[in-house]
């Protein structure tokens, strides 16, 4: 049984938008310790976070699932791993009674790819099993932020809306406080036990679901060791006798040797995301703030590592080892990778499985593997933990009690754990219609690949896990890589906090995304980046630092 799209730390549904630079700022929000810093009205103007005992009072009671114990338990912030086969004839039942009443409601959700037709066999089967009647308003995931902002600014909001963490910028956090309801009366404390699969979601993810002092979101949990992966073509490395680089200098030296512009083969794509990990740069967004060993609170762009990472990526571009299409930011680097035109690229965890499965029949010698991260000096790296939740489904204020209960019924169904009939239905659809079983392993057909994607699995998810019954070795490698890398993981001072910054600072850091792209490609000078950092400080960065210092003084540090 393959995991649902959000059950891995970075699920398949994030593949296409990870190709866009907007995701460099993916971890914009957080959620563990949480206390409101200011603003007590319910008008949507609440800033800050909620932590400690104030947050604990709002959380659902945690009751872990005992279904299908993993072969590789979670360790060092990794997902759990399942490398054995599940007996499909003996799947457990996690929703013995339909909790939905069949009342109709609407859900707006991001969707990557071509959405299936309404009332398709997959949607129909899920509604029948969960007792729901959902009208899906699937929106293009690559432009979802624009649509989300427009909908939240309007007076017509769907009954349920899915909000990814990477869209929590600008006015959207305040709109969440103003437009979506407090789910505490339905889920806080032991009330959640009506929905056992929601009760099994880790508490850290629920803490991140507190917006404006209320439990408003139903989370998709994420593994803390959910790092971007530096992939390489192991089959070609083995053929050429290349050793996997273990320092920035070794990587550049290998890249020059491996690149042949004449043959149109280049060492790598844009390695900016991996560079941030190599040089220990903190993530963008609220996770970028941290109190150092010297006791000073700084933002990521003030850390020398920020410039060091950019300068190294600039060296790769200047050396001509980056594919021209990556310089132009066109096409799909993962396709260039499978075609052997690019030998290393950085992407989310899902590419490990998806590319292996994609190439299995036509290119059986194809092998994708991941480099272990090294530090800037070739020693151990410093990696920063991902937030414990990456996406939420929320219910609009004013929704009827029946609508709320049906929405929660759908979320409870979609959060079913691995090894259950409900998880099987969410992930694969209906046997004979969406998949067949070959040698005990479910295999999707064309209808399954076109319908069983991107929808139900966005409503909620179980604790992070990885499972690929058809390619169990890939699942093992994924989890073991996370566990190895997780040993070098640290948490920033704002880890686990769902922080709403003052609206006056909403666009303060927006200039850096394009500036970083331009600098590594040689279109801007280092002095331009340094000037931008100075401007950031004088135009509000220093005042925002004071705001964060007060917040951390009141609420404590996330690390």
C-alpha positions as CSV (number, residue, x, y, z in Angstrom):
1,X,0.0,0.0,0.0
2,X,1.6,3.3,-1.1
3,X,1.3,6.1,1.4
4,X,-1.1,8.9,0.9
5,X,0.4,12.0,-0.6
6,X,1.0,13.7,2.7
7,X,2.1,10.8,4.8
8,X,5.7,11.2,3.6
9,X,7.4,14.3,4.8
10,X,7.1,15.8,1.3
11,X,4.5,13.9,-0.6
12,X,4.0,13.5,-4.3
13,X,1.4,16.3,-4.5
14,X,4.2,18.7,-3.8
15,X,6.3,17.6,-6.8
16,X,5.1,20.1,-9.3
17,X,5.2,23.2,-7.1
18,X,8.6,22.2,-5.8
19,X,9.8,23.0,-9.3
20,X,8.8,26.6,-8.5
21,X,10.9,28.9,-6.4
22,X,7.9,29.8,-4.2
23,X,8.6,26.6,-2.3
24,X,12.0,27.8,-1.1
25,X,9.8,29.5,1.5
26,X,7.6,26.5,2.1
27,X,7.9,26.4,5.9
28,X,6.2,29.7,6.4
29,X,4.2,28.6,9.4
30,X,4.7,26.3,12.4
31,X,2.9,25.1,15.4
32,X,4.2,23.5,18.6
33,X,4.3,25.8,21.7
34,X,1.8,28.6,21.2
35,X,0.3,31.7,23.2
36,X,-1.3,34.8,21.8
37,X,1.1,37.7,21.7
38,X,-1.5,40.4,21.1
39,X,-5.0,41.2,19.9
40,X,-7.9,39.5,21.6
41,X,-10.7,40.3,19.2
42,X,-12.2,37.8,16.8
43,X,-11.8,40.1,13.8
44,X,-8.9,38.3,12.3
45,X,-6.3,40.8,13.6
46,X,-4.6,38.5,16.2
47,X,-0.9,38.3,15.9
48,X,1.7,36.1,17.5
49,X,1.3,32.5,18.6
50,X,-0.1,30.3,21.3
51,X,2.0,28.0,23.4
52,X,2.5,26.1,26.6
53,X,-0.5,25.5,28.9
54,X,-2.6,27.8,26.8
55,X,-2.1,25.5,23.8
56,X,-2.4,22.3,25.8
57,X,-6.0,23.2,26.8
58,X,-7.0,23.4,23.1
59,X,-5.5,20.1,21.9
60,X,-7.2,16.9,21.1
61,X,-6.3,13.9,23.4
62,X,-3.7,11.8,21.7
63,X,-4.6,8.1,21.2
64,X,-2.0,6.4,19.0
65,X,-2.9,3.8,16.4
66,X,-1.9,0.2,17.0
67,X,-2.6,-1.0,13.5
68,X,0.3,-2.4,11.4
69,X,3.4,-1.7,13.4
70,X,6.2,-0.4,11.2
71,X,9.3,-2.4,10.2
72,X,11.4,0.8,10.6
73,X,10.0,2.8,13.5
74,X,10.4,6.6,13.3
75,X,13.8,7.7,14.5
76,X,15.7,11.0,14.5
77,X,12.6,12.8,13.2
78,X,12.1,10.3,10.3
79,X,8.9,8.9,9.0
80,X,8.0,5.3,9.9
81,X,8.8,2.7,7.3
82,X,6.9,-0.3,6.1
83,X,9.0,-2.7,4.0
84,X,6.9,-5.8,4.2
85,X,3.7,-6.7,2.4
86,X,0.3,-6.2,4.0
87,X,-2.2,-9.0,3.7
88,X,-4.8,-7.3,1.6
89,X,-7.4,-9.8,2.6
90,X,-6.8,-9.1,6.3
91,X,-6.9,-5.3,6.4
92,X,-8.1,-3.7,9.6
93,X,-11.2,-1.5,9.9
94,X,-10.6,1.9,11.4
95,X,-14.0,3.4,10.7
96,X,-16.5,0.7,11.7
97,X,-19.5,3.0,11.4
98,X,-20.2,5.7,8.9
99,X,-19.8,9.0,10.7
100,X,-21.2,11.1,7.8
101,X,-24.9,11.6,7.3
102,X,-24.8,12.2,3.6
103,X,-25.3,16.0,3.9
104,X,-23.8,17.8,0.9
105,X,-20.9,20.2,1.4
106,X,-18.1,21.7,-0.7
107,X,-14.3,21.5,-0.4
108,X,-11.7,23.8,-2.2
109,X,-8.3,22.2,-2.5
110,X,-5.1,22.6,-4.5
111,X,-4.7,20.0,-7.2
112,X,-1.6,19.2,-9.3
113,X,-2.3,17.7,-12.7
114,X,-5.6,17.3,-14.5
115,X,-8.5,17.0,-12.0
116,X,-10.9,14.1,-12.6
117,X,-14.5,14.7,-13.7
118,X,-17.1,15.3,-10.9
119,X,-18.9,12.2,-9.6
120,X,-16.2,9.9,-10.9
121,X,-15.9,6.3,-9.6
122,X,-13.3,7.3,-6.9
123,X,-15.2,10.2,-5.4
124,X,-18.4,8.1,-5.5
125,X,-16.8,5.2,-3.7
126,X,-15.3,7.4,-1.0
127,X,-18.6,9.2,-0.4
128,X,-20.4,5.9,-0.1
129,X,-17.9,4.5,2.4
130,X,-17.6,7.6,4.6
131,X,-21.2,8.6,4.4
132,X,-20.4,11.9,2.8
133,X,-21.5,13.9,-0.3
134,X,-18.7,16.2,-1.3
135,X,-18.5,18.6,-4.2
136,X,-14.8,19.2,-4.9
137,X,-13.6,22.6,-6.1
138,X,-10.1,21.5,-7.3
139,X,-7.9,24.5,-8.1
140,X,-4.5,24.6,-9.9
141,X,-1.9,24.0,-7.2
142,X,0.7,26.1,-9.0
143,X,-1.5,29.2,-8.7
144,X,-3.4,28.2,-5.6
145,X,-2.2,31.1,-3.5
146,X,-3.8,33.6,-5.9
147,X,-7.1,31.8,-5.9
148,X,-7.0,31.3,-2.1
149,X,-6.4,35.0,-1.5
150,X,-9.3,35.9,-3.7
151,X,-11.7,33.5,-2.1
152,X,-10.8,34.5,1.4
153,X,-11.3,38.1,0.5
154,X,-14.8,37.4,-0.8
155,X,-18.1,36.8,1.0
156,X,-18.5,33.3,-0.6
157,X,-16.3,30.7,1.0
158,X,-16.6,26.9,0.4
159,X,-17.6,24.9,3.5
160,X,-14.1,23.5,3.8
161,X,-10.9,24.9,2.4
162,X,-7.4,23.3,2.3
163,X,-4.6,25.7,3.1
164,X,-0.9,24.7,2.6
165,X,1.7,26.2,4.9
166,X,3.6,27.7,2.0
167,X,0.6,29.9,1.3
168,X,0.6,31.4,4.8
169,X,1.9,34.8,3.8
170,X,0.5,38.2,3.5
171,X,-3.0,38.6,4.7
172,X,-4.0,34.9,4.6
173,X,-3.2,34.1,8.3
174,X,-5.5,36.9,9.5
175,X,-8.1,35.8,7.0
176,X,-8.0,32.3,8.5
177,X,-8.7,33.7,12.0
178,X,-11.6,35.7,10.7
179,X,-13.2,33.3,8.3
180,X,-12.8,29.8,9.8
181,X,-14.4,28.3,12.8
182,X,-13.0,27.1,16.1
183,X,-13.1,23.3,16.1
184,X,-12.4,23.0,19.8
185,X,-16.0,22.2,20.7
186,X,-15.8,19.2,18.4
187,X,-12.2,18.0,18.9
188,X,-10.5,19.4,22.0
189,X,-9.7,16.9,24.8
190,X,-11.6,13.7,24.7
191,X,-14.2,15.0,22.2
192,X,-11.8,13.8,19.5
193,X,-12.3,10.2,20.5
194,X,-15.4,10.2,18.3
195,X,-12.9,10.4,15.5
196,X,-10.2,7.9,16.4
197,X,-8.1,8.5,13.3
198,X,-7.9,12.2,14.1
199,X,-7.0,11.3,17.7
200,X,-4.0,9.4,16.4
201,X,-2.5,12.4,14.7
202,X,0.6,13.5,16.7
203,X,0.0,16.4,19.2
204,X,2.8,18.5,17.6
205,X,0.8,18.7,14.4
206,X,-2.3,19.7,16.3
207,X,-0.4,22.5,18.0
208,X,0.5,23.9,14.6
209,X,-3.3,23.9,13.9
210,X,-3.9,26.7,16.4
211,X,-4.7,30.0,14.6
212,X,-5.6,33.1,16.5
213,X,-5.9,31.3,19.8
214,X,-8.3,28.7,18.5
215,X,-8.0,25.2,17.1
216,X,-9.1,25.9,13.5
217,X,-7.1,23.5,11.3
218,X,-7.1,19.7,10.8
219,X,-3.4,19.0,10.0
220,X,-1.4,16.8,7.7
221,X,1.6,15.8,9.8
222,X,5.1,16.1,8.5
223,X,8.3,14.3,9.5
224,X,10.8,16.6,11.1
225,X,13.6,15.1,9.0
226,X,11.6,16.1,5.9
227,X,14.6,17.5,4.1
228,X,15.0,18.3,0.4
229,X,17.0,15.3,-1.1
230,X,20.1,15.7,-3.3
231,X,19.6,12.9,-5.8
232,X,22.2,11.4,-8.1
233,X,22.2,8.8,-10.9
234,X,23.8,5.9,-9.0
235,X,23.8,3.7,-12.1
236,X,25.9,6.3,-14.0
237,X,28.2,6.9,-11.0
238,X,28.9,3.2,-10.8
239,X,29.5,2.9,-14.5
240,X,32.0,5.8,-14.5
241,X,33.6,4.8,-11.3
242,X,32.8,8.2,-9.6
243,X,32.8,8.5,-5.9
244,X,29.9,10.4,-4.2
245,X,31.2,13.9,-3.3
246,X,31.7,14.5,0.4
247,X,32.4,18.3,0.4
248,X,31.5,21.4,-1.6
249,X,34.9,21.3,-3.3
250,X,34.6,17.7,-4.2
251,X,31.1,18.3,-5.6
252,X,32.4,21.1,-7.9
253,X,35.4,19.0,-8.9
254,X,33.2,16.0,-9.8
255,X,30.7,18.3,-11.6
256,X,33.4,19.7,-13.9
257,X,34.6,16.2,-14.8
258,X,31.0,14.9,-15.3
259,X,29.8,17.8,-17.5
260,X,30.1,17.5,-21.3
261,X,28.4,20.4,-23.1
262,X,29.1,18.7,-26.4
263,X,27.2,15.6,-25.4
264,X,24.6,17.9,-23.7
265,X,25.2,16.2,-20.4
266,X,25.5,18.4,-17.3
267,X,26.4,17.5,-13.8
268,X,23.4,19.1,-12.1
269,X,20.4,21.3,-11.9
270,X,20.1,24.3,-9.7
271,X,21.4,23.0,-6.4
272,X,20.3,26.0,-4.3
273,X,18.0,24.0,-2.0
274,X,20.7,21.5,-1.2
275,X,23.3,24.3,-0.8
276,X,21.2,25.7,2.1
277,X,21.5,22.4,3.9
278,X,25.2,22.0,3.1
279,X,26.0,25.4,4.5
280,X,23.5,25.2,7.4
281,X,21.2,28.0,6.2
282,X,18.0,28.2,8.1
283,X,14.7,27.9,6.2
284,X,12.7,30.9,5.0
285,X,9.7,32.2,6.8
286,X,9.1,32.1,10.5
287,X,11.6,29.2,10.9
288,X,14.3,31.5,9.7
289,X,14.5,33.1,13.2
290,X,16.9,31.7,15.8
291,X,18.7,32.6,19.0
292,X,22.3,31.6,18.5
293,X,24.9,30.4,21.0
294,X,25.8,34.1,21.5
295,X,22.2,34.8,22.7
296,X,21.4,37.0,19.7
297,X,18.2,36.6,17.7
298,X,18.9,36.8,14.0
299,X,17.0,36.1,10.7
300,X,18.4,33.6,8.2
301,X,19.7,36.3,5.8
302,X,21.9,37.8,8.5
303,X,23.7,34.5,9.0
304,X,27.1,34.3,7.1
305,X,25.9,30.9,5.9
306,X,23.3,32.5,3.8
307,X,25.8,34.3,1.5
308,X,28.2,31.3,1.6
309,X,25.5,29.0,0.2
310,X,24.7,31.5,-2.6
311,X,28.3,32.0,-3.5
312,X,28.8,28.2,-3.8
313,X,25.8,27.8,-6.1
314,X,27.1,30.8,-8.1
315,X,30.4,28.8,-8.6
316,X,28.4,25.9,-10.1
317,X,26.7,28.2,-12.6
318,X,29.9,30.0,-13.4
319,X,31.7,26.7,-14.0
320,X,29.0,25.7,-16.6
321,X,28.1,22.5,-14.8
322,X,24.4,23.5,-14.4
323,X,22.0,22.5,-17.3
324,X,21.1,25.5,-19.5
325,X,17.4,24.8,-19.0
326,X,17.9,25.1,-15.2
327,X,19.6,28.4,-15.8
328,X,16.6,29.5,-17.8
329,X,14.2,27.9,-15.2
330,X,12.4,26.0,-17.9
331,X,11.2,22.4,-18.3
332,X,11.3,19.7,-15.7
333,X,14.7,18.9,-14.1
334,X,13.5,15.5,-13.0
335,X,12.8,14.5,-16.6
336,X,16.3,15.7,-17.6
337,X,17.6,13.5,-14.7
338,X,15.8,10.3,-15.9
339,X,17.0,11.1,-19.5
340,X,20.6,11.2,-18.3
341,X,21.1,14.9,-19.3
342,X,21.4,15.9,-15.6
343,X,23.2,13.6,-13.2
344,X,22.2,15.3,-9.9
345,X,19.3,17.4,-8.8
346,X,17.5,18.3,-5.6
347,X,13.9,17.4,-5.1
348,X,11.3,16.2,-2.5
349,X,11.3,12.7,-1.1
350,X,8.6,11.5,-3.4
351,X,10.9,11.5,-6.5
352,X,12.8,8.5,-5.1
353,X,9.8,6.2,-5.5
354,X,8.1,7.9,-8.5
355,X,11.2,8.0,-10.7
356,X,12.1,4.4,-9.8
357,X,8.6,3.1,-10.6
358,X,8.4,5.2,-13.8
359,X,11.7,3.8,-15.2
360,X,11.3,0.2,-14.0
361,X,10.0,-1.2,-17.2
362,X,11.6,0.9,-19.9
363,X,15.0,1.4,-18.2
364,X,15.6,-1.4,-15.7
365,X,19.2,-0.4,-15.1
366,X,18.1,3.0,-13.8
367,X,19.1,3.7,-10.2
368,X,18.3,6.8,-8.2
369,X,20.0,7.4,-4.9
370,X,20.5,10.2,-2.4
371,X,23.8,11.8,-1.4
372,X,24.3,12.1,2.4
373,X,24.6,15.8,3.3
374,X,28.0,17.1,4.2
375,X,28.9,20.3,5.9
376,X,30.5,23.4,4.3
377,X,34.0,22.1,5.5
378,X,33.3,18.5,4.5
379,X,32.4,17.6,8.1
380,X,29.0,16.9,9.6
381,X,26.2,19.1,8.3
382,X,23.8,21.3,10.4
383,X,20.2,20.5,9.2
384,X,17.1,22.3,10.4
385,X,14.0,20.4,11.3
386,X,10.8,20.8,9.2
387,X,7.6,21.9,10.9
388,X,5.4,19.1,12.2
389,X,2.5,20.0,9.8
390,X,2.5,21.2,6.2
391,X,-1.1,21.7,5.4
392,X,-4.5,22.1,7.0
393,X,-8.2,21.7,6.1
394,X,-10.4,24.3,7.7
395,X,-14.2,24.7,8.1
396,X,-15.8,28.1,7.4
397,X,-17.5,30.1,10.2
398,X,-21.2,29.8,10.0
399,X,-21.3,26.2,8.7
400,X,-24.1,24.2,10.1
401,X,-23.5,21.5,12.8
402,X,-24.3,18.8,10.2
403,X,-21.8,20.3,7.7
404,X,-19.1,20.3,10.4
405,X,-19.8,16.8,11.4
406,X,-19.7,15.6,7.8
407,X,-16.5,17.4,7.2
408,X,-14.9,15.9,10.3
409,X,-16.2,12.5,9.1
410,X,-14.4,12.9,5.8
411,X,-11.2,14.0,7.6
412,X,-11.3,11.1,10.0
413,X,-11.7,8.7,7.0
414,X,-8.8,10.2,5.1
415,X,-6.5,10.0,8.3
416,X,-6.9,6.2,8.4
417,X,-3.6,4.5,9.3
418,X,-1.6,2.2,7.1
419,X,-2.9,-1.3,7.1
420,X,-6.6,-0.4,7.0
421,X,-9.4,-0.8,4.5
422,X,-10.0,3.0,4.6
423,X,-6.3,3.8,3.8
424,X,-6.5,1.3,1.0
425,X,-9.5,3.0,-0.5
426,X,-8.1,6.5,-0.1
427,X,-4.8,5.5,-1.7
428,X,-5.9,3.1,-4.4
429,X,-9.6,3.4,-5.0
430,X,-11.7,0.4,-5.9
431,X,-10.2,-3.0,-6.9
432,X,-11.0,-3.8,-10.5
433,X,-11.9,-0.2,-11.3
434,X,-8.8,1.7,-10.2
435,X,-6.3,-1.1,-9.5
436,X,-5.6,-4.8,-9.8
437,X,-3.6,-7.0,-7.4
438,X,-0.5,-8.7,-8.8
439,X,1.6,-11.0,-6.6
440,X,-0.1,-9.5,-3.6
441,X,0.7,-6.0,-4.6
442,X,-1.9,-3.4,-5.7
443,X,-1.2,-1.8,-9.0
444,X,-3.1,1.2,-10.3
445,X,-4.5,1.2,-13.9
446,X,-4.9,4.3,-16.1
447,X,-8.2,5.1,-14.4
448,X,-6.6,4.9,-11.0
449,X,-3.8,7.1,-12.0
450,X,-6.2,9.7,-13.3
451,X,-8.7,9.7,-10.5
452,X,-7.0,8.5,-7.3
453,X,-4.8,11.6,-6.8
454,X,-4.6,14.9,-4.8
455,X,-8.1,15.2,-3.3
456,X,-9.2,13.1,-0.3
457,X,-5.7,12.7,0.9
458,X,-5.4,16.5,1.4
459,X,-8.0,16.5,4.2
460,X,-6.0,14.8,6.9
461,X,-3.3,12.2,7.3
462,X,-1.9,9.7,9.8
463,X,1.5,10.1,11.4
464,X,4.2,10.3,8.7
465,X,5.1,7.0,7.1
466,X,6.6,5.5,3.9
467,X,5.4,2.3,2.3
468,X,5.9,0.9,-1.2
469,X,4.9,-2.8,-1.4
470,X,6.0,-2.9,-5.1
471,X,9.4,-1.3,-4.3
472,X,10.1,-2.0,-0.6
473,X,13.8,-1.3,-1.0
474,X,13.0,2.3,-1.9
475,X,10.9,2.7,1.2
476,X,13.8,1.3,3.3
477,X,16.3,3.7,1.7
478,X,14.1,6.7,2.1
479,X,13.6,6.1,5.8
480,X,17.2,5.1,6.5
481,X,18.4,8.3,4.7
482,X,16.0,10.4,6.8
483,X,17.3,8.7,10.0
484,X,21.0,9.3,9.1
485,X,20.3,12.9,8.2
486,X,18.1,13.4,11.2
487,X,21.1,12.7,13.5
488,X,22.4,16.1,12.4
489,X,19.1,17.9,12.9
490,X,18.5,21.0,15.0
491,X,15.4,23.0,15.7
492,X,15.2,26.8,15.4
493,X,13.9,28.9,18.2
494,X,10.5,29.1,16.3
495,X,10.2,25.4,15.6
496,X,6.6,24.2,16.1
497,X,5.1,27.6,16.4
498,X,2.3,28.7,14.2
499,X,3.2,32.4,14.1
500,X,1.1,35.2,12.6
501,X,3.4,38.1,11.9
502,X,2.1,41.7,12.0
503,X,0.6,42.6,8.6
504,X,2.9,45.6,8.2
505,X,5.8,43.2,7.7
506,X,4.0,40.9,5.3
507,X,6.1,41.8,2.2
508,X,9.4,42.5,4.0
509,X,11.3,39.5,2.7
510,X,9.6,39.0,-0.7
511,X,12.4,40.6,-2.6
512,X,14.9,37.9,-1.7
513,X,13.4,35.1,-3.7
514,X,14.0,36.7,-7.1
515,X,17.3,38.2,-5.9
516,X,18.7,34.9,-4.9
517,X,17.7,33.5,-8.3
518,X,19.4,36.4,-10.1
519,X,22.6,36.3,-8.0
520,X,23.4,32.6,-8.5
521,X,22.8,33.1,-12.3
522,X,25.2,36.0,-12.5
523,X,22.6,38.7,-13.1
524,X,23.3,40.4,-9.8
525,X,26.4,41.2,-7.7
526,X,27.2,40.2,-4.2
527,X,27.0,43.8,-3.2
528,X,23.3,43.8,-4.4
529,X,22.5,41.0,-2.0
530,X,24.4,42.7,0.8
531,X,22.5,46.0,0.1
532,X,19.2,44.1,0.2
533,X,20.1,42.8,3.6
534,X,20.8,46.3,4.9
535,X,17.6,47.6,3.4
536,X,15.7,44.7,5.0
537,X,17.0,45.7,8.4
538,X,16.3,49.4,8.0
539,X,12.9,49.0,6.4
540,X,11.4,46.8,9.2
541,X,13.7,43.8,9.8
542,X,15.1,45.3,13.0
543,X,11.7,46.1,14.3
544,X,10.4,42.7,13.3
545,X,13.3,41.2,15.3
546,X,12.1,43.2,18.4
547,X,8.7,41.8,17.8
548,X,10.0,38.2,17.7
549,X,12.2,38.8,20.8
550,X,9.1,39.8,22.7
551,X,7.2,36.8,21.4
552,X,9.9,34.4,22.4
553,X,10.4,36.0,25.8
554,X,6.7,35.4,26.5
555,X,6.3,32.0,25.0
556,X,9.7,30.4,25.3
557,X,11.9,28.9,22.5
558,X,10.8,26.1,20.2
559,X,14.1,24.4,20.6
